[in-house]
Amino acid sequence: MSSLFVRNLIFQSNNLGKESDLLLTFNATVPGVGDHSPVVWRVSTFGKEGTYQMKATYRSQLAFTKPQVEDGNIVGAAAAVNVNVSQQTNLTQASSVFRFSAPVDGTAGYLKATNDTGTNQGLAIGFQAVNESFPTPMLYFNEVRDESYVTAQFTPRLHAYVTSDYKETQILTGEIQSPLLWNEDLAALAETTTWNLTWDGNTGYYKITQA
């Protein structure tokens, strides 16, 4: 088991020049098995004038969840279990109660969850933040068939976009139309980093640079 780590990210602007929404989401494609979609992690509005800041904290304790989905947004979890890389778990259902089994050793380098509920289910991979009641979802697996499984070789690569009309915990079923502005492997960063969001009024281009 690798040591857990925390990454504190601070995104800031000063007189940006244009009101803009910054969206954070984790990498859309990971090696493994299962049809999956990224989930919006954070969305924050940065004003045209003045100083604005968004703080986001990631913790490397991964988890599988049986997410509760409403109108394309993950609003909770019917069951969850913390897992480490190279572990696997099974989801079962008794009456209306879902439960994940205690994780056991699995395929090296991968996370794995098997659906043993008797019907198709959605599953999600997230991270368990301190003092949160259920994990923060990062990837959503839709309609996992009974007795089927999902696997993932997950790297916490965070993507940032300036875009609009998205909400936190929204499942992204299509490509974000805005250009990818920034992406970093969180494992490679220092524990706390600060990033400046700027906009060039002449070119219309945004930029994120480390402070």
Secondary structure, DSSP 8 states (H G I E B T S, - for coil): -----EEEEEEEEES-SS-EEEEEEE-S--SEES-EEEBEEEEEEE-SSSEEEEEEEEE--EEEEEEEEETTEEEEEEEEEEE-TTEEEEEEEETTEEEE---EE-STT-EEEEE-SSS-EEEEEEE--TT-SS-EEEEEEEEE-TT-EEEE----EEEEEE--S--TTBB--S--SS---EEEEGGGS-SEEEEEEEE-TTT--EEEEE-
